[in-house]
Amino acid sequence: MSKKISTPHYSQDDVFFGVTDVQDNDVDIEQDIIDFFEQEVQAMDDQKTEMLEPQDNPFSDIGLGDNPFDDINGDRDISSGFEDASDVQELILDDDSSNQRKPKKRKKVRVAEKDMSDNDRRIMMQEVEDKSNIFVFGVQGSGKTFLISSLVYYMAAYSDGAIALKNEDATTEEQLIFNQMIEMFDDENAPLLGRTSTSTYNQLEINYTDSDDMTQRTFSFIDASGEHTEMTYSNVGRMTEGRFPDYLDTMLRSDAKPIILFVYDPSFADKGRQAMTLRKSFEMIQEIESEQKTVFSKAIIITKADLLPNKVLRGGPKNFAYHNFRVFAKDFFLRDEHGALFYNMGTFQKDRDGQEFFNINAFDQQCPELLLEWILEQLKSSSKKTKERSFIQNALKWLRIN
């Protein structure tokens, strides 16, 4: 039986620091542009709906073939160079003369598109723009999926609020994963989650109702394969794309302000490659922030903190970051509002057959509690700064995505 190393108690002020304070930039519009948009809107009102083609109208229903997850005839390589994902569910149309659309069947998975068309990008942006997207970046095996799992389990079992998976938008795989995330922390006989496939990604949309004010928020956890984070960094003998896959890049460029969690595993053997991969991902996110004239909420999560000596833990996560992956930490902490947290989920053990399982009596509530409080704080802060879009801002947004 493994020995659990006790960790000192940290308050939220000890492990997180800074509050994001970014103001949205106002857009100055000249009178001739205003007149142009007023004419365009009037023309759209006068035009009959049946004369519009679905792909020309961003507010119409998505037509057959517009969805990057459809592969009706099998003519298109939807996996775009990744592993086989041929079991993706398609849309089915009625065969009767009325040609009415049947209810959309549930997708089995979300395909991790490496190269997307402009139309597919536009559709994805519309799907994610109004959600509280939480991205988790890190090399493969660093604990990204387990981090999300511990948050989900904490919200379900210990938080003051109530949670539920948003079933109408979940894929078959996401429904199974959500259930397994809770089961593996609640049942020693439940299997642990495996690694995320390189051909797919998961977008777990979870409704969380706060018991204090009964406010419901929807968290959208983006669980991507570690290989997709690693695609951003190349070194000698290991050439990559040097960028995020298109599906990640598209979601990051949507109007929604995401929360970014960088996961660092101190037990990882190749510490230099891990640090440089996170640094490169951070640089690409900074480029997107610069283009959009905004700043995303970000934090470094140092996983497997139960393996670190108490002396190291007492020094704090920022100090640990400077000493162990300074090449990434130095630039990251130039902004005081960027956070850091030592993270421990509890104790994992092995049975007589060598199968690993989670000791359900050793779940660490403190870490997910602090992380959830920080996420809620960022969402509230972002909500206060979001202004009601004017008519012109909506028109500009419509023009940009067409």
Beta strands, then each sheet from edge to edge (+ up, - down):
strand 1: 110-111
strand 2: 132-137
strand 3: 162-165
strand 4: 200-209
strand 5: 216-223
strand 6: 259-264
strand 7: 297-302
strand 8: 339-342
strand 9: 348-350
strand 10: 356-358
sheet 1: 1+ 4- 3+
sheet 2: 1+ 4- 5+ 2+ 6+ 7+ 8+
sheet 3: 9+ 10-
end
